[in-house]
């Protein structure tokens, strides 16, 4: 039971992460840099408590973990602009649950019994249906997103979901300790985010490339460290959860963040949806959560 409770910590942190991020504002680079700066501080603290034993496997795991995460997170933040938090989070949660369930089974043999396979793939099937419901958009012109924006958002979200799988499985694949990977992971995240942030700031109207209010290291980035606190707590918890619960279950529990994020997007950020879209999102959210619960039950099998 304790391992399951640990697995739910990321759901809370990541669930409110997008809400806080949108409230603080700033450029895409600001929002991500705030998370990365906090992650670096937290990882340094952990490194003092758990000294790092450097190895090629650790560096490789950190690179495959940190670089795809930086790209995926930037893409997810951009998708908030096209789809909104209340639609992006259920879609990405559904896609990630499907992919990590498959990877956990194929690569790590986490589902071995008939009951586990039935529950796991049954859950994946329900999640697929739920994701379709969540992605529903009316084409009558009253939707919060235009058809073009929706298509862009969906493509970006899907690519980011695939990249998140590398982030979710790297430590397990290379058999490195969750606490050992935090600092090198943060370094790769920082370097990748700086590079991506500079590229983005050259394309977006900002007051400065690196500093100022909206530069990569600008005031808005430091303000977004509040977002980083939520992300860092979730990040540490999910790495530990994947270690004790397995990737399929650990990532499933973490992606229950869709409940907090979806409701927060609708009622805190007041994202506009038509009545049909709202009903479809709620149905999809419930189905994805149900599918996630079925996958979680495989841990008990």
N, C-alpha and C positions, 0 to 999 in steps of 0.2 A: 504493500500500500504506500509506503514512504517513497518508493521509486516512482510510483504513479504521480504522487503529489509534486515531486521534483519536476516531473515531466510537464506539469501544468503551469509552472512558473513562466516559461517562455510565452505561453498563450496570453498571459496578462501583460507582460512587457511588450511583446510585439503587437498585441492588440491595440494598446494605447499609443504606441510609437507614432503611427501615422497621424493620429489625431493631434498630438502635441506638436508634431512637425508642421502640420498645416496651419496650426494656430500661431506658431512662432514666425513662419514665413521665411523669406529669403530665396535665393536661387537654388537650383537643383544641387549645385556644388556645395552651397552653404549647408543644406540639410544633411547631406551625406558626411561632410567634413566634421560636423558637430558630433555625429555618432562615432566617427573614426578617432577623433581626439580623445573622447571619453574612453573608448575601447583601449587606446594606447595607455592611458593613465591606469586603468584597471589592470591591464595585463602586466604593467611594471610592478604593481603591488603584489600580484599573484606570483610573479617571477621571484620576488624577494622571499616569499613564503615557501615557494616550491622551486628551488634552483633548477635551471634548465640543463639537461644533458643533451648538448647539441649532437646531431647526427644527420647524415644525408637523407634518411627517411623522414626525419622531423622537418627539415627544410623543404623537402618535396611536398610533404603533406600540407605545410603552411602555405606554400605557393599555390597549390591546386585548390586550397581552401580560400585563401585571401583574395587572389586576383579575380576568380569568377564571381566571388561575393561582391567585390567593388563594382564590377560591371552590372551584375544583376540588380544590386540595390539602386544604382543610378537609373537603370531602366524602369524599376518599379516606381521610383519617385516621379519619373516622367509620366508613367501610366496614370498616376493620380490626377494629372492635369487633363488627360483625355477621358478617363472613365470615372474618376472620383474614388475616394477610399472605399465607399460602401459597395462598389462593384468590383474594384481591382482585387481586394483582399479575398473574397470568396473564390474568385476565379483562380488566383495564384495558389490559394490553399488547396483547392481541388486538384489542380495540375501537379502540385508538388507531392500530394498524398499518393496520387496514382504512380508517379515516377519513382518515389522512394520506396513504395510498397514493392514494386517490381524489382528494383535494385537490391533491396533487402533480401528478397527471396532468391533471386538468381545468383547474386554475388556472395551473400553472407549466409544463405540457407537458414533464414530465420523462421520460415514457415515450412515445417516438415511433415506434420500429420495431416490427415484428410480433413479434420475439423478446422485446423488452422488455414489450410488452403481455401476451404469453402468460405470461411468467415472473411479471410483477407481479400480474395478476389470478388466475393459478393459485395464487400464494402467498397471496393474499387468501382464496381459496376454502378452502385448507388451514387458514388461521388461523381462519376461521369454524367449521370442524369442531372444531379444537382448543379454541376458546373454549367450545363446547358441552360437550365432554368435561370441561373444567376446572370448569364450573359445576354439574356433576352432584352432586346431594345425595340421599342415601338418605332415605326417608320412614318408616323403621321406629322413629324415636324415639331412635336411638343417635347421630345426627349431632351434631356440635359446635354446629350452628346450628339453631334452630327454623325451621319453614317461614316464620313471619312475619319473623324476623330475616333470613333468606336473601333474601326478596323485597325488603325494605327495602335490604339491602346491594347487591343487584343493580341496583336502580333508581338508588341514589346513585352507584354505580360507573359506570354508563352515562352519567349526566349529567356526571359529572366528566371522563370520557373525551372527551366532545364539547367541553367547555370547554378541555381541554388542547390541542386542535387549534388554537385561537386562539393559545395560548401558543407552540405549535410553529411557526406560520406567519406571525405578525405581522411579524417583522423582514424576512422574505423578501418578503412582500406589499408592504410599504412601501419596500423596497429600501434599508434602513438598515444600517449596519455593525454587526456583532454586538457589538463592544466599546463602541460608542457608546451602545447601548441599555441596557447593564447598570445604570448609575446611575439613570436615570429609571424603568427597570423596577422596581428595588428600592424606589424611593419609592412607586410605586403599590402594590406588594406590601405595604409597611409600613402605609400608611394603610388599605388594604382589610382587612388582617389585624387591625389595632387595632379597627376598627369591628365586624368579625365576631366577634372575640374578646370584646369587651364584651357583645355580644348573647348569645353562648354562655354566658359566665360568669354572666349573670343567670338563665340557665336551669339551669345545673349547680351542684351543691353545692361551692362553693369557699370558701377562707378569706378571699378578698379579690377585689375587682373588678379592680384594676389591679396591686397589689403583693402583699405577703405571700408565701406559698410557691407558690400556684397562680394568682395574679393574672396578667393579661396580660403584665405586666413583672416577674413574680415569679421566685423562685429557680429554679423548674423550667424557665422559659423560657431563662434563662441557661445552665443545664445542657444544654439541648437544642441549644445552639450547636454541640455536637459533631456532632449530626445535620446542622446547617447547613454544616459544613465539607465533608461528603460531597456535600450537595446543590449547594453553590456550585461545587465543582470540576466536577460533572456539568453544571450549568447553563451555565457558560462554554464547556465542551467541546461541548455540543450546539448552541449557537448558532453556534459556529465550524464544526462539522461540517455543519450544515444549509446553511451558506454554500458550503462546498467540495464537499460530496457531493450536495447537493440535499435537499429536505424528505423525499421518500419514502424515500431510502436512509439519510439521517442519523437520522431518527426511528426507522427500522427497527432500526438498529444499537443505538441508545439503549435500545430496548425489550427488548433481550436481557437487561436487568436482571431479567426475570421468572425466569431460571434461578437467579440468586443469591438473589433474594427468596423464591422458592418453597422452595428447599432450606433456606434459613435459617429460614423460618417453621416448617418441619417438624422440623428437627433441632436448631436453636438455641433457638427459642421453644417447641418441643414442642407445637405446636398439634395437637389431637386430631382424627383423621379415622378413619372406618371403613375396613376393608381395601379395599372397593370404591371408596370415595371417593378413597383414596390412589392406587390404580391409575389411576383416571380422571384425577386431577390430573396424574400423571406423563405419561400418554399425551397429554393436552391440552397440557402444557408442551412436549413433544417436537414435537408437530405445529405449535404456534405458532412455535417456534424454527425448524423446517424451512421454514415459510412465510416467516418473516423472512429466512432465508438466500436463498430464491428471489428475494425482492424486492431484497435486497442485490446479487445477481448482475446485476440490471438496470444497475447502475453500470458494469459491465464491457462492456455491450453497445454 
